[in-house]
Amino acid sequence: MRIDEEQGYRASASRDARFDGQFVVAVRTTGIYCRPSCPAITPKRQNMRFYPTAAAAQQAGFRACRRCLPDSVPGSPEWNLRADLAGRAMRLIGDGIVEREGVPGLARRVGYSERHLTRVLSAELGAGPLALARAHRAHSARMLIETSDLGFADIAFAAGFASVRQFNDTIRSVFATTPSGLRLAARRRSRTAGPAPGRVTLRLPYRAPYDAVGIFAFLAARAVPGVESVEDGEYARTLRLPHGTGTARLRPADGHLECTLRLTDMRDLGIAVARLRRLFDLDADPKAVAEVLGADPALAASVAAVPGIRLPGSVDAAEVVTRALVGQQISVPAARTTLGRLAAALGDPLPTPDGALTTLFPTPAAIAAGAASVLTGPRRRIDTVLAVNAALASGELEPHVGADADELTAQLRAFPGVGPWTAGYVLVRVLGAPDVLLDTDLALRRGAAALGLPAEPAALVERSRAWRPWRSYAGLHLWRAS
């Protein structure tokens, strides 16, 4: 991913926070890399180097600035927009796949050899999969050091390091301090004695503007009782994670979402954070979206009225697939009732209930085995839910953030009863696909008509070409207009 160095210099000189997370700025004379908006004095142009990722800067021998904390900003919107190998791999690395399955597991999921994958990532991002995963581990370790009271040995293994020595060496290399130094600095910044036992509280930053009202309302309307709750402006849900379970509670704050996590295994911290960031679309670039959609007179008023509209994402791909299947051709309240019944009958109880959160969404295996006695409605739809979940349980169907959109669409459409709306909805919520228009959706077509746009699917698709690559976001404006 080539960086325009002149644009990078201008962004750094003006301390433009819009570019935070899109690249990092390294200073040759100090050996430090920063976010573009770092408040430090702008260095001389000839001493600046620009890298697409923190991993690339670290591999070149630079360490992270302890003043601007360049790893604590929204991630690059490139990984939501790009559907190529590098984008798919980066989403999987953020989900912790290298820590769980190694580079071979990453290569298998994206469908390329390890050698080709390493070559592409090194050329595009300046670092191979191991270096990118190392940067991810360092970020997870810093979060645990600063927000938990865990011992450093526990943090080392929770963050995915093979040994305490490797953990200590990485922290010194990346942050130019010891783990004790990081924790002490964090306590001084927050002016607190330390976190409460049994939970981790984090700030999840986003690029302003952010339509928190819209995305919280979307999730509230579809909240499955026992699995999710929305009360007093706080969204909460249970989490099924690779090493255990947990709960998350999030509420809007100034420039970030305040997030409180309870996890049975701290190795899942970085994964939980990455999934919640996708759920709330925190890495999007709202100004890029508004620039394109706001140029259309039919959408301009809606874009101005709802700045920073976001795509609701997913914390569990299989769950979203089932929700999409159940929600086909019925209302949102009816789908919520059906899913609540399914969760109550087949979901696993949360080991330690957390307020209204008592249940984990059922696994595909549980749904395939028991949903026939729970679901009501057309037999064909029930058969589709059973067949798809059987494929999910066996691994025949494997949706994940690194999946190829065309391949996933073809796999889903191969099941009888799965139409274009369902496949498109899964792409938007699981992959964060920014350019999917659900043109057959009745509410979306009503919204199009309300804005003076064609309501007939073929004509609407043709009209929507001007909205590329942000047609998924345009669809949210049409839904709102309905």
N, C-alpha and C positions, 0 to 999 in steps of 0.2 A: 504494500500500500504506500504509494509515493506521497510524501508530504510536500506541499508547496512551501519552500523555506521562507520566501518573502512574506507570504500570508502568515506563516508561523511566527515570524519576527514581529509583524504588526500586531498580531493577537497578543503576544507576550508583552510588547512595549505598552499596549493599552490595557493590559491586565484583563482581557476579555474572558469572562467566566464561561461564555457559551462554548468555548473550545476545551474546557476542562474535561478530561477523560477521552478526548479525541486524539490527543498526542501528548507527549511529555517533552520538556525542554531540558537538555543537559548542558551544564556549564563546564567547559574543559579545564578552566583554572581552579575550580573548587572541587570537581569530582562529584557534584551533586546534580540530581535531576528534580525538576519541579513541575507543577501544573502551570499552564499558561497564565493563570491569574495570581500567581504567587506575589505577595506584597513586597518582596525583597527588591532591591535596586536592580533595574534591568541591566544585565551584563553587556559588554561590547559584542557587537554582532559577530565578529570573527571568532569569539569564544563560545558561541552557541551551537549546539547540535540538536537535531530534532528526530525523535523516534516515535513510531506508531504505537508502541506499547511499553509499559514499565519493564517487561521482561527483556526487551531489546536493549533498553538503557542499562539494565543490570548486567546483561551479558557483555556490554561494552565497558564495564568496570565502574559505572556510576552508582551512587547510593541515593536513597530517597531523602528528600528535604524533610526535616522534622518540623519545619515551620508551617508549610502548606499541606503536608500529608497527601502527596499526589495519588495515593491509592485509595483515598476515602472520598472520591468524587463519583458522579454518575459515570457508568461505563460508556464506551463509544457506541453511538447509534448505528455505526457501521454493521455491528453484529446482528441487529434486528433487520436491517435493510438488505444485507447481502445474503444471497442464497447459494453462493459458491462454496467451494471446499473450505476455504479459510474461515468464512463466516460460520458455517456449520460446525467446524472443529472448535472454534472459539466458544460457541455456546455450550458445547459438551465439556470443554475444559473447565468453564465456569461452573458446571454442574458437578465437578469433581470426578469425572470419569477416569482420568489418568490415575488418581489416587486409588480408585477401586479396581480398575481393570488394566491399568498400565497402558503404554502406547499401543500394544497390540489390540486392546479393547477399543481404543479410540479409532484406530484404523479400520477395524471391522465394522464399526457403526457407520462410518462415513463411506465405506465401500472402496477403499484404496489401500495399496500396500503401505507399510510403515515408511519405506524409503521415499516413495512419492509424496506422502503426507509431510514428512520432515522437509523435503526439498521445497514444497509449495509454501509451507508456513515460514520457513527461513527466508524465502524470497519476498513474501508478502509482508511479513511482520517483523523481520529481523531477528527471529528466535524460533527454535524448534519446539516441539510439543513438551519436551522435558523442562526446558527453560520457562515456557509459558506456565506450566503446572507449578514450577517452583515459585514463580511470582504469585500465583494464586494461593499457594500454601503460606507464603510470607504474609499475605493480606489476611488470611484466616487466622494466623497466629497473632498478628497485631490486634485483631478484634478481640480475641480471647484474652490476651495479656491486659488490654485496657478495660475490658468490660466484665471480666469474671474474676473470681477469687481462687481459681484453680491453680495448683502448683505448676511450675514450669515443665516438669517432666510430663504431667498429664496433658498440658497444652501441646507439647511437642508431638505426641502421638495422636491427639485429637485433630491437629491440623494436617496430619498426613506425613509427618517426617518419620524416617526410618530409625532415627536415634536422637538422643538429646544433644549429642555433639553436632550432628547435622543441623539441628534446630538452632543451636547457639551460633554456629558459624554463619548460617543464613541471616539471622537477625542482625549480627554484626556487619555482615556484608551489605545488606539492603538498607538498614537504618542507621548504621554507624554508631550503634550503642548496644548495650546489653538488654536482655529481657527485663531485668530489674529497672534499668534506666527508662525504658518505655513505659513501664507501669507507673513509676514515680511521676514522670512527666504528665501522664494522663490524669493522675490523681490531682496534681497541681492545677491542671486546666479546668477540671470539673469541680474542684474544691469539695470533694466528698471523701468520706473515709473509705469507700469501696462499694461494690455492688451488693445487692441483697442476695443471700444464699439461694441457690436453686433456680436462678433466672438470669438472663442476659438482656440488657436494655441497650439498643443501638439507635443511631440515627441513619436513616436511609435517604441520602440526598437525591434530588432530582433537578432537572433544568427547568427554571421558571419560564413561562407560567405553567401552572399545573391545575387541571380541573378535578380537584379532589372530590367535589360534590358529585360530579357526574359518575366517576368510577365507583365511589362508595355506594351511590344509589343503585347502580347496575348490579353490584354484588349483593346488596341488601335485598333486592327484589327476587334474587335467585338463591338466597341462603337456605341451605338444607338444615332443618332443625337437628340439633345434636352435633352436627358436623361444623356448622358455621353459626355465627350470631352477629347482629349489628345492633348495638345499643349505645345511646348517648354519643353518637358520632364515632364510635370505635368499632372496627371490623375485627372479628376474631374467628379463628378456625383451627381444626385439628390438622396435624401433618403426619403423613406416613413417609418416613425417610429411610435411606439405605441401611442405617445402623440402629434404628429405633423409631420412636414416635415423639411427638411434641405438640405444642400449641403456639400460636402466634397471635398477638394483639397489636393492632396498628391504628394510629389516629393521626390526622394531619397536623403539622406544625409549620413554623415559618421556614421554608426552604427545604424541608425534609418530612418524612413520615417517622413518627416516634414508634419504635417497634420493640415489643417485649416478647422474648422467646423463652419457653420452657422446653428443654430437650432431655431425653433419657440418655443420650450419648452425644457428648460435645464434638465428636468427629463430624456430626451433621451440621455444625453451625454455618460454615461457608456455603454448603449446599442449600440450606434453608434460606439464607439471605439471598442467594442467587435466584431461587425460585420465587420468593416474595417480590423481588425486584421485577421479575418478568410478569407476575400477576398484576402488578400495578403500573407496568410499562414505564419504569422510572428512568430508563436510559434513552428514551426518545428525545428527538430534537424538535420541540414544538414550533420553533420559529421557521424551520425548514418546511414543516407541514403547512403552517399558516400561509407562508409565502406562495405556495402553489394553489391551495384551495381558496384562499382569500382573493385570488386573481379572477375567479369565476363570479360574475355578478349574482348568480343564483345562490351561491354559498357564502358570499361575502358577509352578509348580515349575521349569519349563524356563527361564522368563524370569529367575528368581532365580539359576539355576545358570549361565546364559550371559548375563551383562549385556553390553549393547553389541553385540548381534549385528548384522552388516552385510550388505548386499546386494552380491554381486560384480558389478562393472560391466563396462566395456569400454574399450579404447583404439582399437578399429577396428570400426566397425559392420558392415562387410561380412564381416569375419572371424567375428564372432559369428553372423551369419546362416548362414554355411557350417557352423560348428560345431554349431549347432542342427539343421540339416538332417541332417548326418551322425549326430548323436547320437540321432535319433528311433528309438525302439524297440530300441535296443541298449544294452549296459552301458557305464558310464563307461570302464573299461579298454579295451573294444573300440573305442570311439569315439576314444580317445587313440591307439591303434595305427593306425587308419585315417588319422587326421589327420597323424600322424607320417610315414606313407608318402606322403601327398599333399604335405606340405611338402618332404620330401626330393626328390621327383620334380619339383615345379613351383615351389617357392619360389626366390626370388632369393638368391644368397649374400650375406652381409653383407660390405660392402667391407673391413672390418677385424674379423675374429672376436674375440670377447670371451669367453674361456674356453669354456664349453659352448654359448655363443650363436653360432651360425654362419649362421642362415638367417632370412630374412624370410618371414612367412606369404604364401602365393601370392596374387596379385591375382585379382580376379574374372575378368579377361580370360584369364589363364593357366589358371584352373580350367575355364572354359567351353570352352577350346580343347583341353585335354589330360587332363582328369580321367576321361574315358571309358576310357582305357587303364590307369588307376591304381586306380580304385575297384572294389570287388567287392561282391556282394550283390544284392538284388532290382533288376531293371532299372528299375522304376518310381522307386525312390529315387535311382538314378543319374541318370535323366532329370530328376528334380526339381532335383537339385544343379546340373546343367548349365543348365537353363532359368533358374533363379533367378540364377545367376552371370552368364549372358548379359544378363539384365535389369539387373543391377548394373553390368556393364561398359558398357552403352549409356546408362545414366542413366535408363532407364525406371523402375527401382526405386532410390530414393535414401533409404535410412535414415540418419538423423543425429539428434543430440541435440535438435534443435528440431522434429522431426517431430511431427505430430498423431497421437496414439495410435490413434484410430479409423481414420484414413485409412491409416496404416501397416499396421494389422491387416487391413483390407480388401484392400490391395495384396498382402500376403503370402498371404492365404487364397485369392486368385484363382488361384494356381498349383496345379495338380493335385498332390496329395501333401503339401501344407502344411496341417496341422491346427491346432486351437486350442492344443495344447501348444507347438508350435513358435512360433506367433505370440506367445503369452504370454511365453515364455522370452525372445524378442527384445525385447519391451517392457521386461521387468525389467532386462535387462543393457545394452541400448543407451540407453533413455530413463531408466533408474533408476526406473521406475514403481513406486510404493510399495504399490499396492493391487490387485495381480494375484495371484489364487490359481490355481495350476496343478492344478485339481481332478481332472484325468484322470491325473496322474502316479502311477504305481504305488507308488513309494517314499513319496511324500507321503501317499497313502491308507493305507499300512501304518502310517506314523507316527501318523496320526489315530486309527486303531484302537487303537494302543498306548497312546494318551492318553485312551481312552474316548470319542472323538469319532466321529461317523458316518463310515464309509469310502465310502459310496455318494456319487458326485459331487454329485447334486442336493441331497441332504440336507446334505452338507458345505458347499456354497455357502450354503445357507440359514442354517446354524449360524454361518458365518463373518461374517455381517453385523455382528455385534458387534465385529469386529476392524477395521472400516474406520476410517481410511484406510490401515491398515498390514498388509493381508493378505499382501503379498509377504514381509514379515518374519515373519509367522506361519508361512508356508510353510517358511521355513528352520528354525523350531523343529520342525515336523512331520517334515521330512527328517531332522533330527538324531535324533528319537525313533524313526525306523525303523531 
